[in-house]
Amino acid sequence: MINSKFTNLILPILFLSVLLSGCASLPKFPTGPAIEPNATKRAQNNAREGKGIQLFKSNKGKGEFQFASSNPLWKAALDTLSFVSLANSDYSGGVLITDWYSEGNPNQAIKITIRFLSNEIRPDGIVVNLYKRNCINNVCSTEELKTDLVLEIKDKILKQAVIYKSNSDKTAKKKQPIKKYKD
C-alpha cells in the first residue's frame, strides 16, 4: 500500500522536477531592439527614418514619399474627373474609380478607372480604362471601350500634371534661401 502511494505521488513530482530543471539550460531567444509602446511616437520615428509602406519605389531608394496633396498626377486626375462622383479613391492602392456617369439616358452610362503605376509624369505612369454599361429591360451588360476618349483623358491628366509640377517647382525655388558667397 505504501508502495502505490509512493509511486502515485513521488514519481510524478520527481519526473516534473527533472523535466523543469532541464528547461533552465535551454538557449535564450534573441529579443531584438526594444519597441516603442506609444504608436504615435513609433509612427513619427518610422517616418523620420524613412520606413513604412511605399507605394512607388523611387530609383534613389531613400524611402521618399509623395502624399496625395503633393502628387501632381493624383491632383491632375482628380481635377480631370471632377465632373463625376468617385466610387473609390485609394491613394495607397493607386486607384481612382468613378461612379457610373450618364448625361441623360439612364440606360447607358460610363465608368472610368485610373491606375497609377508611378509618381513620375510619363505616359506609362498611368493606365486609364473606360467602361460602358448598356441596359435593356433592366438587363445590363458592360464592355470596355478602347476609344479616343481614353487617350484624351490620359492626355489631359498628363498635361495638367505637368502644369502642377512646374508650378510646384517654381514655388520651391522661391522658398529656397539665397546663398551669398564670400570673395
C-alpha positions in Angstrom: 0.0 0.0 0.0 2.8 2.4 0.8 4.5 1.4 -2.4 1.5 2.6 -4.6 1.2 5.9 -2.8 4.9 6.4 -3.3 4.5 5.6 -7.0 1.4 7.8 -7.5 2.8 10.9 -5.7 6.5 10.9 -5.6 7.4 9.6 -9.1 5.3 12.3 -10.9 6.9 15.0 -8.7 10.3 13.7 -9.4 9.7 13.4 -13.1 8.4 17.0 -13.3 11.3 18.4 -11.3 13.8 16.7 -13.7 11.9 17.9 -16.7 11.6 21.5 -15.4 15.3 21.6 -14.3 16.2 20.8 -17.9 14.4 24.0 -19.1 16.9 26.2 -17.4 19.6 25.1 -19.8 17.7 26.0 -22.9 19.2 28.8 -25.0 17.5 32.1 -24.7 15.8 33.6 -27.8 17.1 36.9 -29.1 14.7 39.7 -28.2 15.8 42.3 -30.6 15.6 46.1 -30.0 13.0 47.5 -27.7 9.8 48.5 -29.3 8.3 51.9 -28.6 4.9 51.2 -26.9 3.4 54.6 -28.0 2.1 54.1 -31.5 2.2 57.8 -32.4 5.9 58.1 -31.4 6.7 54.9 -33.2 5.0 56.2 -36.4 6.9 59.5 -36.1 10.2 57.7 -35.7 9.4 55.4 -38.7 8.5 58.4 -40.9 11.7 60.2 -39.8 13.8 57.2 -40.6 12.0 56.7 -44.0 10.3 53.4 -43.0 6.8 52.5 -43.8 4.6 51.5 -46.7 5.9 52.9 -50.0 3.5 52.8 -52.9 6.0 53.7 -55.6 9.7 53.0 -55.2 11.9 55.8 -56.3 15.2 55.0 -58.1 17.0 56.7 -55.2 15.9 54.0 -52.7 15.8 56.6 -49.9 12.2 56.0 -48.9 11.0 59.3 -50.2 7.2 59.6 -50.2 4.8 61.7 -52.1 1.4 62.1 -50.5 -1.8 62.8 -52.3 -1.7 66.5 -51.7 1.8 66.8 -53.3 1.5 64.3 -56.1 0.8 66.2 -59.4 -0.5 63.1 -61.2 -3.1 62.4 -58.5 -4.2 66.0 -58.3 -4.5 66.3 -62.1 -6.6 63.1 -62.3 -8.9 64.3 -59.6 -9.3 67.6 -61.4 -9.9 65.8 -64.7 -12.6 63.6 -63.2 -14.2 66.4 -61.2 -17.4 66.3 -63.4 -18.3 62.9 -62.0 -18.5 61.5 -58.5 -16.0 58.9 -57.3 -16.9 55.4 -56.2 -13.4 54.7 -54.9 -10.3 56.7 -54.4 -7.5 54.8 -52.9 -4.2 56.7 -52.9 -2.3 54.0 -51.2 -3.5 51.5 -53.7 -3.0 53.9 -56.6 -6.6 53.7 -57.9 -9.4 56.1 -58.8 -12.8 54.7 -59.9 -15.7 56.8 -60.8 -19.4 56.1 -60.4 -21.5 55.2 -63.4 -22.0 58.5 -65.3 -24.9 59.2 -67.6 -25.7 62.5 -69.3 -29.4 61.9 -69.9 -30.0 58.3 -70.9 -30.2 56.2 -67.7 -29.8 53.0 -69.8 -26.3 54.0 -70.9 -23.5 55.0 -68.6 -19.7 55.1 -68.5 -17.3 54.4 -65.7 -13.6 55.5 -65.7 -10.8 53.8 -63.8 -7.3 55.1 -63.4 -4.4 53.1 -62.0 -1.2 54.9 -61.0 1.9 52.9 -61.8 4.5 55.7 -60.9 4.8 59.1 -59.3 6.7 60.2 -62.4 4.7 62.2 -65.0 5.0 60.0 -68.0 2.6 58.2 -70.4 3.3 54.7 -69.0 2.8 56.0 -65.4 -1.0 55.8 -65.5 -3.5 53.4 -67.0 -6.9 54.7 -67.9 -9.8 52.3 -68.6 -13.3 53.3 -69.8 -16.3 51.0 -69.4 -19.7 51.4 -70.9 -22.9 49.9 -69.4 -26.0 49.3 -71.6 -29.2 48.3 -70.0 -32.2 46.9 -71.9 -35.3 46.0 -69.8 -33.3 46.0 -66.6 -30.7 43.6 -68.1 -27.3 45.3 -68.2 -24.1 44.4 -70.0 -20.7 46.1 -69.5 -17.9 46.3 -72.0 -14.5 48.0 -72.0 -14.2 50.8 -74.6 -11.0 51.3 -76.5 -11.8 54.8 -77.9 -10.0 58.1 -78.4 -11.7 59.3 -75.2 -9.4 57.1 -73.2 -6.4 58.8 -74.8 -8.0 62.2 -74.4 -8.5 61.7 -70.6 -4.9 60.4 -70.2 -3.5 63.3 -72.2 -5.5 65.8 -70.2 -4.3 64.3 -66.9 -0.6 64.3 -68.1 -0.8 67.9 -69.3 -2.4 69.1 -66.1 0.2 67.2 -64.0 3.0 69.0 -65.9 1.4 72.3 -65.1 1.1 71.4 -61.4 4.7 70.1 -61.3 6.1 73.3 -62.9 4.1 75.5 -60.5 5.4 73.4 -57.6 9.0 73.7 -58.8 8.6 77.5 -59.2 7.2 77.8 -55.7 10.0 75.6 -54.3 12.7 77.8 -55.9 11.1 80.9 -54.4 11.3 79.4 -51.0 14.9 78.5 -51.2 17.2 80.8 -49.3 19.6 82.9 -51.4 23.2 81.8 -50.9 25.7 84.6 -50.5 29.3 83.8 -51.4 32.2 85.5 -49.8 35.0 86.6 -52.1 
